[in-house]
Amino acid sequence: MITRATTRDARYPIGSGHGSDAIHKDPVYSYAVTLLHDDSGMTGSGLAFTLGEGNQLVGEAARFYAQRLIGLDIEEIMADFGARQRAMADEQQFRWLGPHKGIVQLALASVTNACWDLWAKRRGVPLWRLLLDLTPAQIVATLDLSYLEDELTANQAVDLLTTAAATRAVREPVLAAGYPGYDTSVGWFNYDDAQVRENCRRALDAGFTAMKLKVGSPDADRDVRRARIVREVAGPDARVMVDANQQWTLPQALDVCGRLAEIHPFWIEEPTHPDDILAHRTLAAAIAPVRLALGEHVPNRVVFKNYLQTGCAGFIQVDAVRVAGVSEFLAVSLLCRKFGVPVVPHVGDMGQLHQHLVLFNHIGIDLPALFLECIPHLRSHFVHPAQVSDGVYHAPQEPGAGCDLKP
């Protein structure tokens, strides 16, 4: 039984240009942490990611949600978590502050992720194993599929999971081989050209065959020059992605994306405002066959549904510390399976939680094991940091979701 719920405001200035992009040039990587304490002595840790200021507001909102779980057993909570999460998300006064976006959605992510972490710890297994051990019906019971019924009903979700289960064995070798990663730290926005060049060499030496560059400079010539450096060092066979972090207007995106096509980017990420679905549709048609990746700042499953319905998303980057936690991540992943679009998460959690989720997506949902973003800057702050070597994430074995932070 959960006896107590607390929150923590954890902030980590990283400096040295790390984490910088065209919009967020001096980030303070931060977590609004929910801690659910139960009468067995275990603690579930849940994260929502912010960049510093306002982190305490997310924590206050998370405390509001978490208090509603005190006195309940985690098995009881998770048996019908989809309905419980919908009730929390639709609490009338907090819903007015969203709905399903902003501070209240981040707070729900923190609490939801703490529930999943505690559930896996109570069962003594890593989260990926818990997910694989659940039946399709049990998985779907943890999901809020409201507003998705025109594309994905509960019965259809069960059918997708049941079909994938029949071929699960052919995908389980990823547990031994490791899940491929890509290096997103080669080209932070504030790095100079020489640093980008050296980081690309280091990434190749570390076994990565894919890497990402931040673009969106006031001078588009800088973006093109830096992109050429990455392609030159990485070679013609590497996957090179570029990320504008929403900096461009649609006319700017049409111009600069056309210029960046010369380096054959694997994707162009967050080219314009994340709410402007029709601009993404226009851009995707104009730059095809280059594909768009999006989702870092998409707040909920409904907007993801609309992106998938327009056909403009080549890759979905849903982030479980941005949407309403693990459950909404899984709902979006099932949508992507239906639409045939790969899920390549943004890792606000530094890959700690998502290393579990991509394993389940691949084995349990039959989504492709493309790769998972790798950002190393907060490794030292986690009790069990993700293990990445030779360019792959190695399946974690510790019980839980990997979200425990050091004091």
Residue, then its C-alpha position, 0 to 999 in steps of 0.5 A: m500500500i502507498t503510504r506517502a507521496t513526495t516530490r523533488d525538484a532536481r536541477y543539473p546545470i550542464g554548461s560548456g554548450h552541452g544540450s544547446d539548440a537553436i531555441h534553448k541555448d543555455p538549458v538546465y537539465s531538470y526533473a520534477v520527480t515523484l516518489l511513491h513510498d509503500d509499506s514494503g519499504m519500496t519507492g517508485s520514482g517517476l520523472a518529468f523533464t524540464l529545462g529549469e525554471g518552472n520545474q517546481l510548478v510541475g512538482e506542485a502539480a504532481r503532488f496534487y495527483a500523487q495524493r490521490l494514490i495514498g492508501l492504495d496498493i500498486e497492484e490495485i492501481m495498475a489493474d485498471f490504470g487507464a481509467r484511473q489516469r483518465a480520471m486524473a487527467d480530467e479532474q475538472q479544475f486541473r483539466w482547465l489548465g491544459p487540457h492534457k498539455g503543459i504543467v499538468q500533463l508533465a505532472l501526470a507524466s511524473v506520477t504515472n512513471a512512478c507508478w510503473d517504476l513501483w509496479a516493476k520493483r514490487r514484481g522484482v523485474p525490470l520494466w521491459r520484462l514486466l511489460l512483456d509478461l503482461t497479457p495484451a488485455q492487461i497492457v490495454a487496461t493500463l491505457d487511456l485510449s479516449y479520443l483515439e477510438d476513430e483510429l484505435t479501439a481497445n479491441q483493436a489494441v488487444d488484437l495488435l498486441t496478440t498478433a505481435a505476440a505470435t512472432r515475439a521469439v524472432r525479435e527477442p535476440v535484441l535482448a542479448a545483442g543490445y538496442p542500437g543507439y545514436d549519438t545526439s551530442v556530436g553537434w550541440f548548437n553552441y559547439d564550434d566547427a572544430q568541436v563538431r568535427e572531433n565529436c563526430r570522430r569520437a562517436l564513430d570510434a565509440g561504435f555509433t553509426a548514426m548521429k545528429l546535428k543541431v541546426g536553426s542558425p540565423d545564418a543558414d550558411r552555418d547550418v549547411r557548413r556544419a552539416r557538410i562537416v558531419r557528413e564528411v567525417a561520418g562518411p556516406d553510409a552513416r545516418v545523419m540527422v539534423d534538428a531545428n528545434q522548431q526554429w524555422t517558419l514554414p518559408q524558412a524551413l522550405d528554403v533551408c531543408g532544400r539546401l540541407a538535402e545535399i547531405h542526404p539527411f536520414w531525417i529533419e527534426e522539429p522543423t517548425h512549430p509543433d502545433d502547426i500540423l498543416a505546415h508539416r504536411t506542406l513541408a513533408a510533401a515538398i522535401a520528399p523523399v527526405r522525411l520529418a521526425l517530430g514529437e519532442h514537444v507534442p504533448n498528447r496522444v490526440v495531436f500525435k493521432n492527427y500527425l499520423q492521420t496527415g501522413c507527414a510524420g516519417f518518425i514519431q519521437v514521443d517522449a514518456v517524460r513529456v506526454a502523460g508517462v509510460s501509458e500514453f507512450l504505449a498508446v501512441s506506440l500502438l497508433c504508430r504500429k497501426f500506421g506503420v511509422p517507426v517510434v524513435p523516442h526523444v530521451g528527456d530521461m537520458g534514455q533511462l526509461h526509454q531503454h525499457l520502452v523501446l525493447f517492449n515496442h520492438i519485441g511486444i508490439d513489432l515496431p522496428a528496432l531502429f535506434l534510441e537517442c543517446i545523451p550522456h550528460l546526466r549519467s553520473h546522477f542516476v543510481h543505475p545509469a544506462q549501459v551503452s557501449d559499441g553503439v548499443y544500449h544493453a538491456p537493463q537487469e535491475p528491477g524498476a524503470g531506471c529512474d532512481l536519482k542519487p540523493 
